[in-house]
């Protein structure tokens, strides 16, 4: 019997897992149910709070997913698995490049989404929220990944912005396929283009990992506090002690 490989856990996952574990009690569940007999307004308020927490965790998960997908893209950049398939090496690298620059753009968008949801939850539970956090995060992303995000935007809205070395290799590959006498070998060209592509993706990957770890480090205590407060709220509701708390204008006290 073939043994299954264990899921690789690195620093980014180590930061994220405790939050998911804490949310497993009342938030990350298959079906959210409240006790019967609650006042309609109270039931609606608690349900809105629940879905706000779900949205926050989903947003954080999607920031993490950008890093995970970029890690996969880095592996794809180093391997050409399409021999005799009609997909050329330059085709493969172009798609890897486009996939990578799109992930850079997604990091920016998913970070905005996270802070939108974080603000909502912070207001519900009266937690610390600094509106400048998003500005600082965007500044970091643009500093490290700005050229890749611009390449993605140019490709979507104007002329295709190809990776220079991939474009050069693509031309050499085409000439080689038409007349090998003109370009006898493209092995060295391919190796150089592949290595430079991997360097770009690795730069983005390393930044995404450190960015996610810093994001979780900065906000995990507030997220955990919100989860704990919701767990306590559910204990009171399930124990019939709805007079022990109040929800006014969407805020719990």
C-alpha positions in Angstrom: 0.0 0.0 0.0 1.4 3.4 -1.0 2.0 5.7 1.9 0.4 9.2 1.6 2.7 12.2 1.9 2.2 14.5 4.9 1.1 18.0 4.3 4.0 20.3 4.4 3.6 22.9 7.2 5.8 26.0 7.1 5.9 29.3 9.0 2.9 30.7 7.3 0.7 27.7 8.2 2.0 27.6 11.7 0.8 31.2 12.2 -2.7 30.4 10.7 -3.5 27.1 12.3 -4.2 28.3 15.9 -6.8 30.8 14.6 -8.5 28.0 12.6 -8.4 25.7 15.6 -10.0 28.4 17.8 -12.7 29.0 15.2 -13.6 25.4 15.0 -15.9 25.5 18.0 -18.6 27.9 16.8 -17.6 29.5 13.5 -16.0 27.0 11.1 -18.9 24.5 11.4 -21.1 22.8 8.9 -24.3 24.4 10.0 -24.9 27.4 12.3 -28.0 27.0 14.5 -29.3 29.0 17.3 -31.7 27.8 20.1 -35.3 28.2 19.3 -37.4 30.8 21.0 -35.0 33.7 20.6 -36.4 37.1 19.8 -36.3 37.7 16.0 -34.1 40.8 16.3 -31.6 39.0 18.6 -31.5 36.0 16.3 -30.8 38.3 13.3 -28.1 40.2 15.2 -26.2 37.1 16.3 -26.5 35.6 12.8 -25.0 38.8 11.3 -22.2 38.6 13.8 -21.5 35.0 12.9 -21.3 35.6 9.2 -19.1 38.6 9.8 -16.6 36.4 11.6 -16.9 33.8 8.8 -16.2 36.5 6.2 -13.1 37.6 8.2 -11.7 34.1 8.4 -12.4 33.5 4.8 -10.7 36.8 3.8 -7.6 35.8 5.8 -7.7 32.4 4.3 -7.7 33.9 0.8 -4.7 36.0 1.6 -3.0 32.8 2.6 -4.2 31.0 -0.5 -2.4 33.6 -2.7 0.9 32.6 -1.0 0.1 28.9 -1.4 -0.8 29.3 -5.1 2.4 31.2 -5.7 4.3 28.4 -4.0 2.8 26.0 -6.5 3.6 28.4 -9.4 7.3 28.5 -8.3 7.4 24.7 -8.6 5.7 24.8 -12.0 8.4 27.3 -13.1 11.1 24.8 -12.6 9.5 21.9 -14.4 8.3 21.3 -18.0 5.9 18.3 -18.0 4.4 18.7 -21.5 6.7 16.7 -23.8 5.0 15.5 -26.9 1.8 17.4 -26.0 1.9 20.3 -28.4 2.6 22.7 -25.6 6.0 24.3 -26.1 8.5 25.3 -23.3 7.8 29.0 -24.0 4.1 28.4 -23.8 4.5 26.8 -20.4 6.7 29.6 -19.1 4.4 32.4 -20.5 1.5 30.8 -18.6 3.6 30.5 -15.4 4.6 34.2 -15.7 1.0 35.3 -16.2 -0.1 33.2 -13.3 2.5 34.7 -11.1 1.8 38.4 -11.9 -1.9 37.7 -11.4 -1.1 36.3 -7.9 0.7 39.5 -7.1 -2.4 41.5 -8.1 -4.6 39.1 -6.0 -2.4 39.7 -2.9 -3.3 43.4 -3.1 -7.0 42.8 -3.7 -7.3 40.0 -1.0 -5.5 42.2 1.5 -8.1 45.0 0.9 -10.8 42.5 1.4 -9.3 41.3 4.7 -9.1 44.8 6.1 -12.7 45.5 5.1 -13.9 42.4 7.1 -11.4 43.1 9.9 -12.9 46.6 10.4 -16.4 45.2 10.6 -15.5 42.6 13.3 -13.4 45.1 15.2 -16.4 47.5 15.4 -18.7 44.7 16.5 -16.5 43.7 19.5 -14.9 47.1 20.2 -11.4 45.9 19.2 -8.5 48.0 18.1 -8.5 49.1 14.5 -6.1 51.4 12.8 -7.4 52.6 9.4 -3.8 53.3 8.3 -3.0 49.5 8.4 -4.4 49.0 4.9 -2.4 52.0 3.6 0.8 50.6 5.1 0.1 47.1 3.7 -0.6 48.4 0.2 2.6 50.5 0.3 4.6 47.3 1.1 2.9 45.4 -1.6 3.5 48.1 -4.2 7.2 48.5 -3.2 8.0 44.8 -3.5 5.5 43.6 -6.2 4.6 46.8 -8.0 6.4 46.0 -11.2 4.7 42.6 -11.5 1.3 44.1 -10.7 1.8 46.8 -13.5 2.8 44.0 -15.9 -0.4 42.2 -15.1 -2.4 45.4 -15.6 -0.7 46.2 -18.9 -1.4 42.7 -20.2 -5.1 43.0 -19.3 -5.6 46.5 -20.5 -3.1 47.0 -23.3 -0.3 45.2 -25.1 0.9 41.9 -23.7 3.7 42.6 -21.1 5.8 39.5 -21.4 8.8 38.5 -19.3 11.8 39.6 -21.4 13.8 36.4 -21.2 10.8 34.3 -22.0 10.1 36.5 -25.1 13.7 36.1 -26.3 13.6 32.3 -25.7 10.2 32.1 -27.5 11.7 33.7 -30.6 14.7 31.4 -30.5 12.4 28.4 -30.0 10.3 29.4 -33.0 13.4 29.8 -35.3 14.8 26.5 -34.1 11.5 24.7 -34.9 11.5 26.2 -38.4 15.2 25.9 -39.3 17.5 24.1 -36.7 20.5 25.1 -38.9 20.0 28.8 -37.9 19.6 28.1 -34.2 21.1 24.6 -33.6 20.5 24.4 -29.9 18.1 26.2 -27.5 19.0 24.3 -24.3 21.1 27.1 -22.9 18.5 29.8 -23.8 15.8 27.7 -22.1 17.9 27.2 -19.0 18.6 30.9 -18.7 15.0 31.9 -19.2 13.7 29.3 -16.8 16.2 30.3 -14.1 15.4 34.0 -14.4 11.7 33.3 -14.3 12.2 31.3 -11.1 14.2 34.1 -9.6 11.2 36.5 -10.1 8.7 34.1 -8.7 10.9 33.3 -5.7 11.2 37.0 -4.9 7.4 37.3 -4.9 7.0 34.1 -3.0 9.4 35.1 -0.2 7.7 38.5 0.1 4.2 36.9 0.3 5.3 34.5 3.0 6.8 37.3 5.2 3.8 39.5 4.4 1.3 36.9 5.6 3.2 36.1 8.7 3.5 39.8 9.6 -0.2 40.3 8.9 -1.2 37.4 11.2 1.3 38.5 13.9 -0.2 42.0 13.9 -3.8 41.0 14.0 -4.0 37.5 15.5 -4.6 38.7 19.1 -7.7 40.8 18.0 -9.0 38.0 15.8 -8.6 35.5 18.7 -10.3 37.9 21.0 -13.2 38.2 18.7 -13.5 34.4 18.4 -13.4 34.1 22.2 -16.0 36.8 22.7 -18.3 35.1 20.2 -17.8 31.7 21.9 -18.8 33.4 25.2 -21.8 34.9 23.5 -22.9 31.5 22.2 -22.5 30.1 25.7 -24.8 32.7 27.2 -27.3 32.2 24.4 -27.3 28.4 24.7 -27.6 28.8 28.5 -30.6 31.1 28.2 -28.8 34.0 29.6 -29.6 36.5 26.9 -30.0 39.3 29.5 -26.2 39.1 30.3 -25.3 40.9 27.1 -26.7 43.4 24.7 -26.3 44.1 21.0 -27.0 47.7 20.0 -26.3 49.1 16.5 -24.5 45.9 15.7 -22.0 46.1 18.6 -21.8 43.6 21.4 -21.5 44.8 25.0 
